[in-house]
């Protein structure tokens, strides 16, 4: 038996008046997934333990079968693990976003315009990070390149007694309510970064091209070096991750799974969806039992408040990924199980994550199960009355352990 998780990041949402009170998932034209839903098990799963923030780190750990309250040591160390950044036990690791803030007001009153600076390219980001390294690196704090706007800061012998906020949680709000607490250097670095980056040649060029400048850094997501049990030891399966996001790759690497690189994978609507699907099939052909195929685009569209593109991304995934995978897997005449779900809701209205349970679909090629439902969406899955209280419980059920 082969196992494929198609993780559609941030896909779950709220009913929206302009969509005839449907969610984007209900409204989207997803013929393949809807057909699967008719012969699959549908239900809901709580991916965020009570009291924990609904971050992608917590949610994806949960769905990969790792109880966050046991294994979670912070988001950024998982990203650093994929990048290959050396981490000592007393190091504190942070995510360092390249963000866009408004320019024409006192610093505390600047508005968080864009948490990703129009999804800045990794090459542009590297040049900006070089400028930051030259000005801000010191004996205890070092900047490291990541992917696109997602970069890393390491604080040697630091503290976790901090209060930091993810930038995507306060879009279109002023910075003054979210000033970092617990380390004065963080706020000082963020202020200084605006001076370094706002008129950097990279940003002047981006303005000319109609793109948001990456004119500041925002530091958050603190944590310490992670330690996960091996996925194969826990679940008896040899697995891989496929994602454009360092976080997902890092979880996989810490769990002993290969993190497969796909050329042209960006984590946005403009990514290599077909390449990811091909990589999934190749991984299974190469003897792997389990593939965690992570698709970031709906979440990014939600953070940008772009409803049309969120719907478009869901439809592309249905056609280019799910339909393609099902056809290819059926031709091989080998048994497989496919689970489709988001990690957390990301409503377009709020542009950030929530802790609400998410809908799942489990299709078993050998054991079709009449669901009595016409399609896959939040309401259909909730109406079955089937609910898993944790991600690890669903994972163990999915892989039949």
C-alpha positions as CSV (number, residue, x, y, z in Angstrom):
1,X,0.0,0.0,0.0
2,X,1.2,3.5,-0.9
3,X,0.1,6.6,1.1
4,X,-0.1,10.1,-0.4
5,X,-1.1,13.2,1.7
6,X,-2.1,16.1,-0.5
7,X,-1.9,19.0,1.9
8,X,-3.6,22.1,0.5
9,X,-2.3,24.8,2.8
10,X,-4.9,27.2,4.2
11,X,-7.7,25.9,1.9
12,X,-10.5,25.9,4.5
13,X,-12.4,29.2,4.8
14,X,-15.6,30.8,5.8
15,X,-18.9,31.3,3.9
16,X,-18.6,34.4,1.8
17,X,-21.6,36.6,0.7
18,X,-20.2,37.3,-2.7
19,X,-20.0,33.5,-3.4
20,X,-23.7,33.0,-2.6
21,X,-22.7,32.2,1.0
22,X,-20.4,29.4,-0.1
23,X,-16.8,28.9,1.0
24,X,-14.1,29.1,-1.7
25,X,-13.8,25.3,-1.5
26,X,-17.6,24.9,-2.1
27,X,-17.5,27.5,-4.9
28,X,-14.4,26.2,-6.7
29,X,-14.8,23.8,-9.7
30,X,-13.1,20.7,-8.3
31,X,-14.6,17.9,-10.3
32,X,-12.0,15.3,-9.5
33,X,-11.9,15.9,-5.7
34,X,-15.7,16.0,-5.7
35,X,-15.9,12.7,-7.5
36,X,-13.5,11.2,-5.0
37,X,-15.6,12.5,-2.1
38,X,-18.5,10.3,-3.3
39,X,-16.5,7.1,-2.6
40,X,-14.3,8.3,0.2
41,X,-14.4,8.8,3.9
42,X,-15.1,12.4,4.9
43,X,-14.7,14.0,8.3
44,X,-13.0,16.7,10.3
45,X,-9.8,16.9,12.3
46,X,-8.5,19.2,15.0
47,X,-4.9,20.0,14.0
48,X,-4.2,22.7,16.6
49,X,-4.0,21.6,20.2
50,X,-5.9,23.8,22.6
51,X,-3.8,26.7,23.8
52,X,-1.3,26.6,20.9
53,X,-1.1,29.2,18.1
54,X,-2.5,28.0,14.8
55,X,0.8,28.2,12.9
56,X,1.8,26.1,10.0
57,X,4.5,24.6,12.1
58,X,2.0,23.3,14.7
59,X,-0.6,22.2,12.1
60,X,1.8,20.3,9.8
61,X,3.6,18.6,12.7
62,X,0.2,17.4,13.8
63,X,-0.8,16.1,10.3
64,X,2.6,14.4,9.9
65,X,1.8,12.5,13.0
66,X,3.8,14.4,15.6
67,X,1.9,15.7,18.7
68,X,2.9,19.4,18.8
69,X,2.6,19.6,22.6
70,X,5.4,16.9,22.7
71,X,7.6,17.8,19.8
72,X,7.2,21.5,19.0
73,X,10.2,23.6,19.9
74,X,9.4,26.5,17.6
75,X,8.8,27.2,14.0
76,X,12.1,28.7,12.9
77,X,14.4,25.8,14.0
78,X,12.5,23.5,11.7
79,X,13.1,25.9,8.8
80,X,16.8,26.2,9.8
81,X,17.1,22.4,9.8
82,X,16.2,22.3,6.1
83,X,18.6,25.1,5.2
84,X,21.4,23.3,7.0
85,X,22.1,26.0,9.6
86,X,24.2,24.7,12.5
87,X,22.2,24.9,15.8
88,X,23.6,24.6,19.3
89,X,21.4,23.7,22.2
90,X,21.3,27.2,23.7
91,X,20.8,29.0,20.3
92,X,17.4,30.7,19.7
93,X,16.3,30.6,16.1
94,X,14.0,33.1,14.5
95,X,12.2,33.6,11.3
96,X,13.3,36.9,9.6
97,X,10.6,38.0,7.1
98,X,11.4,40.6,4.5
99,X,8.3,42.7,4.7
100,X,6.7,45.8,3.2
101,X,5.8,48.6,5.6
102,X,4.4,52.1,4.8
103,X,7.0,54.8,4.4
104,X,5.6,58.2,5.3
105,X,5.0,58.2,9.0
106,X,6.9,57.8,12.4
107,X,8.3,54.3,12.8
108,X,5.8,53.0,15.3
109,X,2.9,54.2,13.2
110,X,4.0,52.4,10.0
111,X,1.5,50.0,8.6
112,X,2.4,46.3,7.9
113,X,1.4,46.3,4.2
114,X,2.7,42.9,3.0
115,X,4.3,40.1,5.0
116,X,6.1,38.7,1.9
117,X,7.1,41.8,0.0
118,X,5.2,40.6,-3.2
119,X,6.8,37.2,-2.8
120,X,10.3,38.6,-3.4
121,X,12.6,36.3,-5.3
122,X,15.3,34.4,-3.4
123,X,18.0,36.1,-5.5
124,X,16.7,39.5,-4.6
125,X,16.3,38.5,-1.0
126,X,19.9,37.3,-0.8
127,X,21.2,40.7,-1.9
128,X,19.2,42.4,0.8
129,X,20.3,39.9,3.4
130,X,23.9,40.6,2.4
131,X,23.3,44.3,3.3
132,X,21.8,43.3,6.6
133,X,24.6,40.9,7.4
134,X,27.2,43.6,6.8
135,X,25.4,46.1,9.0
136,X,23.9,44.0,11.8
137,X,25.8,40.7,12.3
138,X,27.6,40.7,15.6
139,X,29.2,38.1,17.9
140,X,25.9,36.7,19.1
141,X,23.4,37.3,16.3
142,X,23.8,36.1,12.7
143,X,21.6,36.3,9.6
144,X,21.1,33.4,7.2
145,X,19.5,33.1,3.8
146,X,16.3,31.1,3.4
147,X,13.8,31.0,0.5
148,X,12.1,34.2,-0.8
149,X,11.0,36.4,2.1
150,X,11.5,33.6,4.6
151,X,15.0,34.0,6.2
152,X,16.6,33.2,9.5
153,X,18.3,34.9,12.5
154,X,20.3,32.9,15.1
155,X,20.8,34.4,18.6
156,X,23.5,32.6,20.5
157,X,22.8,31.9,24.2
158,X,19.5,33.8,23.9
159,X,16.2,33.5,25.8
160,X,12.7,32.3,24.9
161,X,11.1,34.8,27.3
162,X,9.8,36.8,24.4
163,X,6.5,38.1,23.0
164,X,6.7,38.2,19.2
165,X,3.9,38.4,16.6
166,X,3.8,36.9,13.1
167,X,3.6,39.7,10.5
168,X,0.7,38.0,8.6
169,X,-1.4,38.3,11.8
170,X,-1.6,42.1,11.7
171,X,-1.7,43.1,8.0
172,X,-3.0,46.6,7.5
173,X,-2.4,47.5,11.1
174,X,0.3,49.7,12.7
175,X,3.4,48.3,14.2
176,X,2.9,50.1,17.6
177,X,0.7,47.3,19.0
178,X,3.1,44.6,18.1
179,X,6.5,45.9,19.3
180,X,8.7,42.9,20.3
181,X,8.9,42.3,24.0
182,X,11.8,40.5,25.8
183,X,14.8,41.5,23.7
184,X,15.5,45.2,22.9
185,X,17.9,44.3,20.0
186,X,15.0,42.9,18.0
187,X,13.1,46.2,17.8
188,X,16.4,48.0,17.3
189,X,17.4,45.7,14.4
190,X,13.9,46.1,12.8
191,X,14.2,49.9,13.0
192,X,17.7,49.9,11.5
193,X,16.7,47.5,8.8
194,X,14.3,50.1,7.4
195,X,17.2,52.6,7.1
196,X,19.3,49.9,5.3
197,X,16.7,48.5,3.0
198,X,14.1,51.2,2.1
199,X,16.2,52.8,-0.7
200,X,18.4,49.8,-1.5
201,X,18.8,49.5,-5.3
202,X,16.9,46.2,-5.3
203,X,13.9,47.9,-3.8
204,X,14.1,51.0,-6.1
205,X,14.0,48.5,-9.0
206,X,11.0,46.7,-7.5
207,X,9.1,49.9,-7.2
208,X,9.7,50.7,-10.8
209,X,8.3,47.3,-11.7
210,X,5.2,47.9,-9.6
211,X,6.2,45.5,-6.8
212,X,6.2,46.0,-3.1
213,X,9.7,46.9,-1.7
214,X,11.1,44.6,0.9
215,X,11.9,47.6,3.0
216,X,12.1,46.1,6.5
217,X,12.6,42.9,8.5
218,X,10.2,41.4,11.0
219,X,11.6,38.9,13.5
220,X,9.4,36.2,15.0
221,X,8.8,32.4,15.3
222,X,11.4,31.8,18.0
223,X,12.5,28.3,19.1
224,X,15.3,25.9,19.9
225,X,16.9,23.0,18.1
226,X,14.2,20.4,17.3
227,X,14.4,16.6,18.0
228,X,11.8,14.4,16.3
229,X,11.5,10.6,16.4
230,X,12.0,9.1,13.0
231,X,8.8,8.8,11.0
232,X,9.8,5.3,9.9
233,X,10.2,4.2,13.5
234,X,6.8,5.7,14.5
235,X,4.7,4.5,11.5
236,X,6.7,1.8,9.7
237,X,6.9,3.7,6.4
238,X,9.7,5.2,4.4
239,X,8.5,8.7,3.5
240,X,9.4,11.9,1.7
241,X,8.2,15.5,1.7
242,X,7.6,17.6,-1.4
243,X,7.2,21.4,-0.8
244,X,8.6,24.8,-1.7
245,X,8.6,25.8,1.9
246,X,11.6,25.3,4.2
247,X,9.3,24.6,7.2
248,X,7.8,21.5,5.6
249,X,11.1,20.3,4.3
250,X,12.7,20.9,7.7
251,X,10.0,18.8,9.5
252,X,10.7,16.0,7.0
253,X,14.4,16.2,7.5
254,X,14.1,16.1,11.3
255,X,11.8,13.1,10.9
256,X,14.4,11.3,8.7
257,X,12.5,11.9,5.5
258,X,14.1,13.0,2.2
259,X,13.0,16.6,1.3
260,X,12.7,16.5,-2.5
261,X,13.5,19.6,-4.5
262,X,11.3,20.5,-7.4
263,X,12.6,23.0,-9.9
264,X,10.2,26.0,-10.2
265,X,8.4,25.3,-6.9
266,X,7.7,28.7,-5.3
267,X,4.9,28.2,-2.8
268,X,2.7,30.7,-4.7
269,X,0.0,30.5,-7.3
270,X,2.8,30.6,-9.9
271,X,4.5,27.4,-9.0
272,X,5.4,24.2,-10.7
273,X,2.3,22.2,-9.8
274,X,2.9,19.5,-12.4
275,X,6.5,19.1,-11.3
276,X,5.4,18.4,-7.8
277,X,2.9,15.8,-8.9
278,X,5.7,14.2,-11.1
279,X,8.0,14.2,-8.1
280,X,5.4,12.4,-6.0
281,X,5.0,9.6,-8.6
282,X,8.8,9.3,-8.9
283,X,9.2,9.1,-5.1
284,X,6.7,6.2,-5.0
285,X,8.4,4.4,-7.9
286,X,11.7,4.8,-6.1
287,X,10.5,2.6,-3.2
288,X,9.0,5.2,-0.8
289,X,5.8,4.3,0.9
290,X,4.6,7.7,2.0
291,X,4.6,11.1,0.3
292,X,3.7,14.4,2.1
293,X,2.8,16.6,-0.9
294,X,2.5,20.2,0.4
295,X,0.9,22.9,-1.8
296,X,1.2,26.4,-0.3
297,X,-0.7,28.6,-2.9
298,X,-4.2,28.9,-1.3
299,X,-2.7,30.0,2.0
300,X,-0.6,32.7,0.3
301,X,-3.6,33.9,-1.7
302,X,-5.5,34.1,1.6
303,X,-2.8,36.1,3.3
304,X,-2.9,38.5,0.4
305,X,-6.7,38.8,0.7
306,X,-7.1,37.6,-2.9
307,X,-10.3,35.6,-3.2
308,X,-10.2,35.0,-6.9
309,X,-6.7,33.6,-6.9
310,X,-7.5,31.4,-3.9
311,X,-10.3,29.8,-5.9
312,X,-8.1,29.6,-8.9
313,X,-5.3,27.9,-6.9
314,X,-7.8,25.3,-5.6
315,X,-9.0,24.5,-9.1
316,X,-5.5,24.2,-10.5
317,X,-4.6,21.7,-7.7
318,X,-7.7,19.7,-8.5
319,X,-6.9,19.5,-12.2
320,X,-3.1,19.5,-12.4
321,X,-2.3,17.6,-9.2
322,X,-5.1,15.4,-7.9
323,X,-6.6,14.4,-11.3
324,X,-3.1,13.7,-12.7
325,X,-2.0,11.7,-9.7
326,X,-5.2,9.6,-9.6
327,X,-5.0,8.7,-13.3
328,X,-1.3,7.8,-13.0
329,X,-1.8,5.7,-9.9
330,X,-4.8,3.9,-11.2
331,X,-2.8,2.8,-14.3
332,X,-0.2,1.2,-12.1
333,X,-2.8,-1.2,-10.6
334,X,-1.2,-1.0,-7.2
335,X,-3.2,-0.2,-4.0
336,X,-2.9,3.3,-2.6
337,X,-4.6,5.6,-0.1
338,X,-4.8,9.4,-0.7
339,X,-5.7,11.9,2.0
340,X,-6.7,15.4,1.0
341,X,-6.9,18.2,3.6
342,X,-5.7,21.6,4.6
343,X,-3.5,22.2,7.6
344,X,-5.6,25.0,9.1
345,X,-8.2,27.4,7.8
346,X,-6.9,30.7,6.4
347,X,-10.0,32.9,5.8
348,X,-9.6,35.5,3.1
349,X,-11.6,37.9,5.3
350,X,-9.1,37.9,8.2
351,X,-6.0,37.0,6.1
352,X,-4.6,34.9,8.9
353,X,-4.9,31.4,10.3
354,X,-7.5,30.1,12.7
355,X,-7.6,27.1,15.1
356,X,-10.9,25.6,13.7
357,X,-11.0,22.0,12.7
358,X,-10.4,21.2,9.0
359,X,-12.1,18.8,6.5
360,X,-10.4,15.7,5.4
361,X,-11.0,13.1,2.6
362,X,-9.5,9.6,2.6
363,X,-9.7,7.7,-0.7
364,X,-8.8,4.0,-0.6
365,X,-8.3,2.5,-4.1
366,X,-9.1,-1.0,-2.8
367,X,-12.1,-0.1,-0.5
368,X,-14.4,2.4,-2.0
369,X,-16.8,3.8,0.6
370,X,-20.1,5.5,-0.3
371,X,-20.1,8.7,1.6
372,X,-23.6,9.9,0.7
373,X,-22.1,13.3,-0.1
374,X,-21.9,15.1,-3.5
375,X,-18.6,16.8,-2.9
376,X,-15.7,17.7,-0.6
377,X,-16.1,20.9,1.4
378,X,-16.2,22.1,5.0
379,X,-20.0,21.6,5.4
380,X,-20.1,18.1,3.8
381,X,-17.3,16.8,6.0
382,X,-18.7,18.3,9.2
383,X,-22.1,16.8,8.5
384,X,-20.7,13.2,8.6
385,X,-20.2,13.5,12.3
386,X,-16.7,12.0,12.1
387,X,-14.1,14.0,13.9
388,X,-10.6,13.2,15.0
389,X,-9.4,15.1,18.0
390,X,-5.8,15.3,17.0
391,X,-3.6,15.1,13.8
392,X,-1.6,12.1,15.0
393,X,-4.7,10.1,15.6
394,X,-5.8,10.8,12.0
395,X,-2.3,9.9,10.7
396,X,-2.2,6.6,12.5
397,X,-5.7,5.8,11.2
398,X,-4.7,6.8,7.6
399,X,-1.6,4.6,7.5
400,X,-3.5,1.8,9.2
401,X,-1.1,1.6,12.1
